[in-house]
Structures are given as structure tokens and as C-alpha cells.
Amino acid sequence: MIKVENLKKIYKQPIKETGLRGSIKHFFAPKHVYKNAVDDINFEILEGESVAYLGKNGAGKSTTIKMLTGILQPSEGKISINNIDLKTQKLEYKKQIGVVFGQRTQLWWDLPISESFNLIRDIYEIDDKTYKENLRVFNEILNLGEFSHLSARKISLGQRMKADIAAALLHNPKILYLDEPTIGLDIVAKEKIRAFLKFINKEYKTTILLTTHDIGDIEEICERLILIDSGKVFYDGRVDYILDTYGRFRKIHVRTEDFVDISKLYNQINGSNISIEGTSDREFSISFDSTKISMKEVLDGTMRVVDIIDMQTEQTGIEHILKQVYEGTLNLGKEEDN
């Protein structure tokens, strides 16, 4: 479906001293440094996959998406969809894709939403049958009829995002690129957008590639994760694999009546399978691998040593796992290595 080969984007950045002297010196003898924003990236995405493309700020996510959508020209490498090459078959390539940027709109600001849709129909030369059927389905799920008579400037952010996603899908693209699709939306609007994206992925086999900082988007929409840092892909695998492998860890936060003797806790619980951290004389946390020791064993051992006043349990979710990865405290191996 999507094939990205040896993709690079190199930026030329000026090196300039401060002040007037530095400006004059740079004018007559300019110096530059070259930065690899995207550095030799390779991946393939199959039809119907839903993939999150993630990384810290400045990792190269948005630069990659801009190259995949044809906004930026790659310095090196090849991008294709079903063997349609972006560089040599740009028009045909763009017919295969839909694009949504959460902080921008493709709608005409002063036109009613319905008129924007009509213009998009003409641009993509969508036949009447396809256009009417898609509008019917999108209206039914997204309730576009409630605001399609209004201009883009007069509708809410959530309504605009619904309209933008519908606009991107009117021509039945093979792939939908999404950059922060739920940014700034309230909980209800987010859920509706996510439900619709899951629907078109399942029913239309539309391939989805999204960048996001919202963990809910990943958990609700995506089955695969590509992680990028410093312009390079360092992990590519299934979301459920990450959760099964690294999400098996649990933590119990305990508050007690009396002073806690940590050594007694280690003796009462299988010490080789737990880690205990004390935040005070009467508060501590027990971390453990649930595949090696059960919650019941940990609690039974704890209650043999202390009287518990309060307790909270914590399971490692995708957000915590990614936080550890970004902080450098967790290294995700390849799936076949684990």
C-alpha cells in the first residue's frame, strides 16, 4: 500500500554571529550547517491498517507527514502508494490520499460547508452517485446537516473537524493522513471523531496514518505504532504487543497506620519479583510483574506486615510506556526479540 524508502529531509541552517558585525560578516561570507530533520526512514503500511506515527516535539513527525502529502519535497528517497510514485505521478498520487491537519482547514472560510463540499467534488471530479452516497453516510454519522449551511468561520472547532474529515474522504481516498485530528476538542467531540475514523477504517478499508499527542487517539484508533526520534525510526510494532510486553507491570500505592519495615515486606513477599519504594515512614509503593507474581500474593504478603489504611493500584498503560521511552528509561526491543 504505502511504501517509504530511504526518506530524508535535510535543512540548510545559517550560522550567524549576533549583532551588526555578525550580520555583515554573514552577508559577505555566509556559513551554514545541515540538519537531518528526517534521516533515512523506511516503512510499509498495508491496506486497512491504522497506524500512529509518534515522537517527541522536533522528532520529525510533521516533516514526514508533509513529505507524504506532497507539501514538502524530500531531499532523498521515494514515496509511493500502490506503486504510484509521488515524485513522477504527483497528480495520480494525490487522488489516492486525504489529508487533515488539526490546526488548519481545507474548507473555504467564508463559504457554507455544503459549498466547500461542492467545490471539492468538482476538483476531484467525483461522480454524482459516489458524492451523494458519501454525503449520506457522513451526514448520518457526523450530523453534518446541523451546520452544513453555515460557513467555516461560524462553526465550532468540533464541527469544523467533522467537516474537514468528511471533506478529505469525499473522493474515497485509499489513505487518510491525519495530523493532530482531535487537538483542542472536548471529550464528546473527540469520541465522535474517533468512532467515525474507526468506522471508515473498518467499513471502507481506508488506511489511516496519524500523528497525535493524545493517547486516546492511539488507544481508540490505532493497531500499530511507529516511533521516531531525531529523524530516525527506532520502533515499529503492534500496540497490543507493547501493552502485553511492557504493560504487564503493576504498582500498588499503600498508606499504613504504623512505621513500615521494608525488609520485612521483602521477606513476606517474593522479594526477587518486586520492587519497593518508600515515600515516607508510613507510605510506600510496590512494583511487580503480574506474569511472575499475582496481585493477591502481593497484597497477602503486605497485610501480614502492616495494617493498610488506604491503597491505590496502577497499571502501566500506553501513556506511561511512551513516557518511559521518551525519558530513556525503557528500551523497546523488536517484537521477535522478546
VEXDREN-2710 file (C-alpha; in Angstrom, 1 decimal):
% VEXDREN-2710
k/r/px/py/pz
1/MET/0.0/0.0/0.0
2/ILE/2.2/2.9/1.3
3/LYS/5.9/2.4/0.8
4/VAL/8.5/4.8/2.1
5/GLU/12.1/4.1/1.1
6/ASN/15.3/5.8/2.4
7/LEU/13.4/9.0/3.0
8/LYS/15.4/12.1/4.0
9/LYS/14.8/15.8/4.6
10/ILE/17.9/17.9/5.0
11/TYR/17.6/21.6/6.1
12/LYS/20.3/24.2/5.5
13/GLN/20.5/26.5/8.5
14/PRO/22.6/29.7/8.7
15/ILE/25.3/30.1/11.3
16/LYS/25.3/33.8/12.2
17/GLU/27.1/35.8/14.9
18/THR/25.0/38.2/16.9
19/GLY/24.9/41.9/16.4
20/LEU/25.5/44.2/13.3
21/ARG/29.1/42.9/12.8
22/GLY/27.8/39.3/12.7
23/SER/25.1/40.2/10.2
24/ILE/27.6/42.0/7.9
25/LYS/30.1/39.1/8.2
26/HIS/27.4/36.6/7.3
27/PHE/26.3/38.7/4.3
28/PHE/29.7/38.6/2.7
29/ALA/30.9/35.2/4.0
30/PRO/27.8/33.1/4.9
31/LYS/28.2/29.9/6.8
32/HIS/25.7/27.1/7.1
33/VAL/25.1/23.8/9.0
34/TYR/23.0/21.0/7.6
35/LYS/20.4/19.3/9.8
36/ASN/18.7/15.9/9.0
37/ALA/15.1/16.5/10.1
38/VAL/14.2/13.1/8.6
39/ASP/17.1/10.7/8.3
40/ASP/16.8/7.6/6.1
41/ILE/13.3/6.4/7.1
42/ASN/11.8/3.2/5.7
43/PHE/8.4/1.6/6.4
44/GLU/5.5/0.0/4.6
45/ILE/1.8/0.2/5.6
46/LEU/-0.7/-2.3/4.3
47/GLU/-4.3/-1.6/3.1
48/GLY/-6.7/-1.1/6.0
49/GLU/-4.1/-0.6/8.7
50/SER/-4.4/2.2/11.3
51/VAL/-1.0/3.4/12.3
52/ALA/0.2/6.1/14.8
53/TYR/3.3/7.9/13.9
54/LEU/4.7/9.3/17.1
55/GLY/7.7/11.1/18.6
56/LYS/8.7/14.0/20.8
57/ASN/8.4/17.6/19.6
58/GLY/11.1/18.1/16.9
59/ALA/11.5/14.4/16.2
60/GLY/10.5/14.7/12.5
61/LYS/6.8/13.6/12.6
62/SER/5.3/16.6/10.9
63/THR/8.1/16.9/8.4
64/THR/7.4/13.3/7.4
65/ILE/3.7/13.8/7.1
66/LYS/4.3/17.0/5.0
67/MET/6.5/14.9/2.6
68/LEU/4.0/12.1/2.5
69/THR/1.3/14.5/1.5
70/GLY/3.4/16.3/-1.1
71/ILE/3.7/19.6/0.8
72/LEU/7.4/19.2/1.2
73/GLN/9.9/17.9/-1.3
74/PRO/12.1/15.1/0.1
75/SER/15.9/15.6/-0.1
76/GLU/16.3/11.9/-0.9
77/GLY/14.1/8.8/-1.0
78/LYS/10.9/7.5/-2.6
79/ILE/7.3/7.6/-1.5
80/SER/4.6/5.5/-3.3
81/ILE/1.1/4.2/-2.9
82/ASN/0.3/1.0/-4.8
83/ASN/3.4/1.7/-6.9
84/ILE/2.1/5.2/-7.8
85/ASP/5.2/7.4/-7.2
86/LEU/4.7/10.7/-5.6
87/LYS/7.6/12.4/-7.5
88/THR/6.8/11.2/-11.0
89/GLN/3.0/10.7/-10.7
90/LYS/2.1/13.5/-8.3
91/LEU/-1.5/14.1/-9.5
92/GLU/-2.4/10.5/-9.5
93/TYR/-0.8/10.1/-6.1
94/LYS/-2.8/12.9/-4.6
95/LYS/-6.0/11.3/-5.8
96/GLN/-5.2/8.4/-3.5
97/ILE/-4.9/10.4/-0.3
98/GLY/-7.0/12.5/2.0
99/VAL/-5.3/15.0/4.4
100/VAL/-6.5/16.5/7.7
101/PHE/-4.4/19.0/9.7
102/GLY/-6.0/19.7/13.1
103/GLN/-4.7/23.3/13.2
104/ARG/-5.6/24.2/9.6
105/THR/-8.7/23.7/7.5
106/GLN/-9.1/22.9/3.8
107/LEU/-12.6/24.4/3.9
108/TRP/-13.3/27.8/2.3
109/TRP/-13.6/30.2/5.3
110/ASP/-16.5/32.3/4.1
111/LEU/-18.4/29.7/2.2
112/PRO/-21.1/27.4/3.6
113/ILE/-19.8/23.9/4.3
114/SER/-22.0/22.5/1.7
115/GLU/-20.5/24.8/-1.0
116/SER/-17.0/23.8/0.1
117/PHE/-18.0/20.1/-0.4
118/ASN/-19.3/21.0/-3.9
119/LEU/-16.0/22.6/-4.8
120/ILE/-14.1/19.6/-3.6
121/ARG/-16.4/17.4/-5.7
122/ASP/-15.5/19.4/-8.8
123/ILE/-11.8/19.5/-8.0
124/TYR/-11.6/15.7/-7.7
125/GLU/-14.2/15.1/-10.4
126/ILE/-16.3/12.9/-8.1
127/ASP/-19.3/11.3/-9.9
128/ASP/-22.7/12.2/-8.5
129/LYS/-23.5/8.7/-7.3
130/THR/-20.4/8.5/-5.2
131/TYR/-20.7/12.0/-3.9
132/LYS/-24.3/11.7/-2.8
133/GLU/-23.7/8.3/-1.2
134/ASN/-20.7/9.5/0.7
135/LEU/-22.6/12.6/1.9
136/ARG/-25.5/10.5/3.0
137/VAL/-23.2/8.2/5.1
138/PHE/-21.2/11.1/6.5
139/ASN/-24.3/13.1/7.4
140/GLU/-25.8/10.1/9.1
141/ILE/-22.8/9.5/11.4
142/LEU/-21.4/13.1/11.8
143/ASN/-24.7/15.0/11.7
144/LEU/-23.3/17.4/9.1
145/GLY/-26.8/18.6/8.3
146/GLU/-26.9/20.6/11.5
147/PHE/-24.3/23.0/10.3
148/SER/-23.6/22.4/6.6
149/HIS/-25.5/25.7/5.8
150/LEU/-23.0/27.7/7.9
151/SER/-19.6/29.0/6.9
152/ALA/-16.4/27.5/8.3
153/ARG/-15.8/30.7/10.4
154/LYS/-19.2/30.3/12.2
155/ILE/-19.0/26.7/13.3
156/SER/-17.3/25.2/16.4
157/LEU/-13.9/23.5/16.3
158/GLY/-15.5/20.1/16.7
159/GLN/-17.9/20.8/13.9
160/ARG/-15.1/22.1/11.7
161/MET/-13.1/18.9/12.3
162/LYS/-16.0/16.8/11.4
163/ALA/-16.4/18.8/8.2
164/ASP/-12.7/18.6/7.4
165/ILE/-12.6/14.8/7.8
166/ALA/-15.7/14.4/5.6
167/ALA/-14.1/16.7/3.0
168/ALA/-10.9/14.7/3.0
169/LEU/-12.9/11.5/2.4
170/LEU/-15.4/12.6/-0.3
171/HIS/-13.3/11.2/-3.1
172/ASN/-12.8/7.8/-1.5
173/PRO/-9.1/8.1/-0.9
174/LYS/-7.1/4.9/-0.2
175/ILE/-5.3/6.5/2.7
176/LEU/-6.1/9.2/5.2
177/TYR/-3.3/11.3/6.7
178/LEU/-4.2/12.9/10.0
179/ASP/-2.1/15.4/11.9
180/GLU/-3.4/16.1/15.4
181/PRO/-7.1/15.3/14.4
182/THR/-8.5/15.9/17.9
183/ILE/-6.4/18.8/19.2
184/GLY/-8.5/21.3/21.2
185/LEU/-11.7/19.2/21.0
186/ASP/-13.9/18.4/24.0
187/ILE/-14.4/14.8/25.2
188/VAL/-17.7/14.3/23.3
189/ALA/-16.3/15.7/20.0
190/LYS/-13.2/13.5/20.4
191/GLU/-15.3/10.4/20.8
192/LYS/-17.4/11.1/17.8
193/ILE/-14.3/11.8/15.6
194/ARG/-12.6/8.6/16.8
195/ALA/-15.8/6.5/16.3
196/PHE/-16.1/7.8/12.7
197/LEU/-12.4/7.1/11.9
198/LYS/-12.8/3.5/13.2
199/PHE/-15.9/3.2/11.1
200/ILE/-14.3/4.3/7.8
201/ASN/-11.2/2.2/8.6
202/LYS/-13.4/-0.9/9.1
203/GLU/-16.1/-0.4/6.5
204/TYR/-14.1/1.3/3.7
205/LYS/-10.7/-0.3/4.4
206/THR/-9.3/3.2/4.4
207/THR/-5.7/3.2/5.6
208/ILE/-5.0/5.6/8.4
209/LEU/-1.7/7.2/9.4
210/LEU/-1.9/9.8/12.2
211/THR/0.3/11.9/14.4
212/THR/-1.0/12.9/17.7
213/HIS/-0.2/13.8/21.3
214/ASP/-3.5/12.5/22.5
215/ILE/-3.1/9.0/24.0
216/GLY/-6.8/8.4/23.5
217/ASP/-6.4/8.6/19.7
218/ILE/-3.8/5.8/19.8
219/GLU/-5.8/3.6/22.2
220/GLU/-9.1/4.0/20.3
221/ILE/-7.9/4.1/16.6
222/CYS/-4.5/2.6/16.1
223/GLU/-3.3/-1.0/16.0
224/ARG/0.3/-0.2/15.1
225/LEU/2.9/2.2/16.3
226/ILE/5.9/3.8/14.6
227/LEU/8.1/5.7/16.9
228/ILE/10.6/8.3/15.6
229/ASP/13.4/10.2/17.3
230/SER/16.0/12.6/15.8
231/GLY/14.6/11.9/12.4
232/LYS/15.0/8.1/12.6
233/VAL/12.5/5.3/13.2
234/PHE/13.5/3.3/16.3
235/TYR/10.4/1.2/16.8
236/ASP/7.7/-0.2/14.5
237/GLY/5.3/-2.7/16.0
238/ARG/1.8/-3.5/17.2
239/VAL/0.2/-1.6/20.0
240/ASP/-1.2/-4.7/21.7
241/TYR/2.3/-6.2/21.7
242/ILE/3.7/-3.2/23.6
243/LEU/0.8/-3.4/26.1
244/ASP/1.2/-7.2/26.5
245/THR/5.0/-7.0/26.9
246/TYR/5.5/-3.7/28.8
247/GLY/2.0/-3.2/30.3
248/ARG/2.1/-6.2/32.5
249/PHE/3.7/-4.2/35.3
250/ARG/1.6/-3.1/38.2
251/LYS/2.1/-0.7/41.1
252/ILE/0.4/-0.6/44.4
253/HIS/0.5/2.6/46.5
254/VAL/-0.1/1.9/50.2
255/ARG/-0.6/4.1/53.3
256/THR/-0.4/2.4/56.7
257/GLU/-1.1/3.0/60.4
258/ASP/2.4/2.4/61.6
259/PHE/6.0/2.5/60.6
260/VAL/6.9/0.2/57.7
261/ASP/9.9/-2.1/57.8
262/ILE/10.7/-2.6/54.1
263/SER/12.9/-5.6/54.8
264/LYS/10.0/-7.4/56.4
265/LEU/7.9/-6.7/53.3
266/TYR/10.6/-8.2/51.1
267/ASN/10.7/-11.3/53.3
268/GLN/6.9/-11.8/53.3
269/ILE/6.6/-11.3/49.5
270/ASN/8.8/-13.0/47.0
271/GLY/11.4/-10.3/47.0
272/SER/13.0/-11.2/43.7
273/ASN/9.8/-10.3/41.9
274/ILE/9.0/-7.0/43.5
275/SER/10.5/-3.5/43.9
276/ILE/9.5/-1.4/46.9
277/GLU/9.9/2.4/47.2
278/GLY/9.2/4.2/50.4
279/THR/7.9/7.8/50.1
280/SER/7.7/8.2/53.9
281/ASP/7.7/6.0/57.1
282/ARG/4.1/5.2/56.5
283/GLU/3.7/5.3/52.7
284/PHE/5.3/3.1/50.1
285/SER/4.8/1.7/46.6
286/ILE/5.3/-1.9/45.4
287/SER/6.0/-2.5/41.8
288/PHE/5.8/-6.0/40.3
289/ASP/5.5/-8.0/37.1
290/SER/2.0/-9.6/37.1
291/THR/3.2/-12.5/35.0
292/LYS/5.6/-13.6/37.8
293/ILE/3.6/-12.8/40.9
294/SER/-0.1/-12.2/41.4
295/MET/-1.8/-9.1/42.9
296/LYS/-3.3/-11.4/45.6
297/GLU/0.2/-12.7/46.6
298/VAL/1.5/-9.1/46.9
299/LEU/-1.5/-8.0/49.0
300/ASP/-1.5/-11.1/51.2
301/GLY/2.2/-10.6/52.0
302/THR/1.7/-6.8/52.6
303/MET/-1.1/-7.4/55.0
304/ARG/0.9/-9.8/57.1
305/VAL/3.3/-7.0/57.8
306/VAL/1.2/-3.8/58.0
307/ASP/-2.3/-2.6/58.6
308/ILE/-3.4/-0.8/55.4
309/ILE/-5.4/2.5/55.7
310/ASP/-5.5/3.3/52.0
311/MET/-4.4/1.7/48.8
312/GLN/-4.4/2.6/45.1
313/THR/-3.5/0.3/42.2
314/GLU/-1.9/1.5/39.0
315/GLN/-1.5/-0.4/35.7
316/THR/1.1/0.5/33.1
317/GLY/-0.8/1.9/30.1
318/ILE/0.5/3.1/26.7
319/GLU/0.9/6.6/28.0
320/HIS/3.2/5.5/30.8
321/ILE/5.1/3.2/28.5
322/LEU/5.7/6.0/26.0
323/LYS/6.7/8.4/28.8
324/GLN/9.4/5.9/29.8
325/VAL/10.6/5.5/26.2
326/TYR/10.9/9.3/25.7
327/GLU/12.7/9.7/29.1
328/GLY/15.1/7.0/28.1
329/THR/14.2/4.6/30.9
330/LEU/12.7/2.0/28.7
331/ASN/14.1/0.5/25.5
332/LEU/11.5/-1.2/23.2
333/GLY/13.1/-4.2/21.5
334/LYS/11.9/-5.7/18.3
335/GLU/8.8/-8.0/18.6
336/GLU/10.8/-11.0/17.5
337/ASP/13.5/-10.3/20.1
338/ASN/11.1/-10.7/23.1
END
